Amino acid sequence: MTTYTNPYTGQTISPSQVAYESLTISTSTTLSWPINGTESANIAANIIEVTATAASLNLILPPATQVSVGQAIIVRNVGSGGQFAFNVTSNTGTVIVNIPLSSAGANSNTYYIYLTNNNTVSGTWASIAMGIGTSSATAGTLAGNGLIAINNTLNENTPVRIITTTYTFLVTDRANLFSWNGGVGTVTLPDPASVGDGWFIAVKNNGTGIVTVTGTGAGGAYTAVIDPSNPGSGSPGGSSSVQIQIANSSIFTTDGTYWYTYALAQTNVFNYTQLIVNVNSPALTSPYQMTAAFAKNVIQEFTGVLSANLLVLLPQTVQIYSIRNLTTGGYTLTFGITNTAGTAAIGTTIAIPANQALIIISDGTDLYNASSGTLSSITSLQLANGSAAAPSLTFADNTTGYYSSGSGSLNFAISGQTVGSLSSVGLLLTVGVKGGTF
């Protein structure tokens, strides 16, 4: 390694000292050492303040072989708004450090740059950040999901990802916005315990069908709950899935145990959203108090196996509901308006039989069956003639009822077979008459 040593003092001989240089660069610029007092432009002074007026410029240091190791300069970026970061490079173009703009304007980023090896023209250089707080390199190291380093600051960041098929979110998906661009489909939230408190994602439905967001988890019976009404209890309430209609969106976040939604959009493209409640996931206990957020879903469907009679308490609000009971187990599913304590119904209740659906009106106190009119009539009803195998007016088995074999004839069918007819000539029973007195 070449050194320049004073034979009298043993100290390193430095180039002529130029204390300060101010440069404004619009192209990549090469510096020169102030050797033997030769005056030239773009001197590598002890302190250099630089303003870059274009992007991606380089400030190129002189040949390392012309000075001793330990040679050092201080470089500052004094650019402000509308100006740019720049690179300090070796004489052969190796980047030593990128010096970004400072958010504080004149109090810009400063680096101490020094030579550690001068065996080659390029040399080996090191740098130390001076008096700038968090450097851009440190910000870049700190930036994780949801953050991005811009100059020397951390900024919020929401990357957008497109999905069209079934997908299970990963820990690394934090802070992403997922655009659903498929038809009807399902996406699955991760186990809250695995992603931890504060993890969140956003889902936007830009597709052609409803996307269902479901909860999942391996940490216990309640890790799948979305929007619990009573978190921390043995019966937290909530749902195991949320449907996002076309053009709607929602953000899903977790406290490490449950899932919560917010900013759930309700566009005027669809006026009704469907809530699916599985009475077993989690197991609902009676009375089950439904949250106001869930009660906004006009269409509700209850599934699962009931192990006891279940009373569902709706909020004290005016609303119309379409509720379908698809539960099994032989127990009663009843709906009412909750009292303040959430322990009982304050007015009339309505029980919905299994495999039945009702339109229910709430006035905030009582529930009413919208189909409970006591009298209705029509002036005429015209049916097709039908046949014995497919009568025009039937009962539940669809093969027992009435049909007409022709003008002026009313025929009777049982199990798809003609058993009699009535016409102007009288009543004919082809199966005969059994029992009774005539």
DAHUGI-V130663 format. One record per residue. RES is the residue in one small letter. D_LAST is the distance of its C-alpha to the last C-alpha in whole Angstrom. Layout:
RES:D_LAST
RES:D_LAST
This chain:
m:134
t:136
t:138
y:140
t:142
n:145
p:148
y:150
t:147
g:144
q:141
t:139
i:140
s:138
p:138
s:139
q:137
v:135
a:134
y:131
e:129
s:127
l:125
t:122
i:121
s:119
t:119
s:120
t:123
t:126
l:128
s:131
w:134
p:137
i:139
n:143
g:142
t:141
e:139
s:136
a:133
n:130
i:131
a:130
a:131
n:130
i:128
i:126
e:123
v:121
t:119
a:117
t:116
a:113
a:111
s:111
l:115
n:117
l:121
i:123
l:125
p:129
p:130
a:129
t:132
q:135
v:134
s:134
v:131
g:130
q:131
a:128
i:127
i:124
v:122
r:120
n:117
v:118
g:115
s:113
g:110
g:110
q:112
f:111
a:112
f:114
n:115
v:118
t:119
s:122
n:124
t:122
g:119
t:117
v:115
i:117
v:115
n:113
i:114
p:111
l:111
s:111
s:108
a:111
g:113
a:117
n:116
s:115
n:115
t:118
y:119
y:122
i:123
y:125
l:126
t:126
n:127
n:130
n:130
t:128
v:128
s:125
g:125
t:123
w:122
a:120
s:119
i:118
a:116
m:118
g:117
i:114
g:111
t:108
s:109
s:107
a:107
t:106
a:103
g:102
t:102
l:100
a:98
g:94
n:91
g:90
l:94
i:97
a:100
i:102
n:106
n:106
t:103
l:100
n:97
e:93
n:91
t:88
p:88
v:85
r:83
i:80
i:77
t:74
t:72
t:71
y:74
t:75
f:78
l:81
v:84
t:86
d:84
r:85
a:85
n:84
l:82
f:79
s:78
w:74
n:74
g:71
g:68
v:65
g:67
t:68
v:71
t:72
l:74
p:77
d:77
p:78
a:80
s:82
v:83
g:84
d:84
g:84
w:83
f:82
i:80
a:79
v:76
k:76
n:73
n:74
g:71
t:68
g:66
i:65
v:68
t:66
v:69
t:68
g:70
t:71
g:73
a:75
g:76
g:73
a:69
y:70
t:73
a:70
v:69
i:70
d:71
p:70
s:69
n:70
p:73
g:75
s:72
g:69
s:67
p:69
g:66
g:66
s:65
s:66
s:66
v:66
q:65
i:68
q:67
i:69
a:72
n:72
s:74
s:75
i:77
f:77
t:79
t:79
d:80
g:81
t:77
y:75
w:74
y:75
t:74
y:76
a:76
l:73
a:73
q:70
t:70
n:69
v:68
f:65
n:63
y:61
t:62
q:60
l:61
i:59
v:59
n:59
v:58
n:60
s:63
p:64
a:62
l:61
t:60
s:58
p:59
y:61
q:63
m:63
t:66
a:67
a:68
f:64
a:62
k:64
n:62
v:59
i:57
q:56
e:55
f:54
t:54
g:55
v:53
l:53
s:54
a:53
n:52
l:54
l:55
v:57
l:59
l:60
p:63
q:63
t:63
v:61
q:59
i:56
y:55
s:53
i:52
r:50
n:49
l:50
t:50
t:49
g:49
g:46
y:48
t:48
l:50
t:51
f:53
g:55
i:58
t:61
n:63
t:67
a:67
g:65
t:63
a:60
a:58
i:59
g:55
t:52
t:51
i:48
a:47
i:46
p:44
a:45
n:45
q:44
a:47
l:47
i:49
i:51
i:53
s:56
d:58
g:60
t:59
d:55
l:53
y:50
n:47
a:48
s:44
s:43
g:42
t:39
l:38
s:38
s:37
i:37
t:37
s:36
l:35
q:35
l:34
a:35
n:32
g:32
s:31
a:28
a:31
a:32
p:30
s:31
l:30
t:29
f:29
a:32
d:32
n:32
t:30
t:26
g:26
y:25
y:27
s:28
s:28
g:30
s:30
g:27
s:25
l:23
n:23
f:22
a:24
i:24
s:27
g:28
q:26
t:23
v:20
g:18
s:19
l:19
s:21
s:21
v:19
g:16
l:15
l:15
l:15
t:17
v:17
g:13
v:10
k:11
g:9
g:7
t:4
f:0
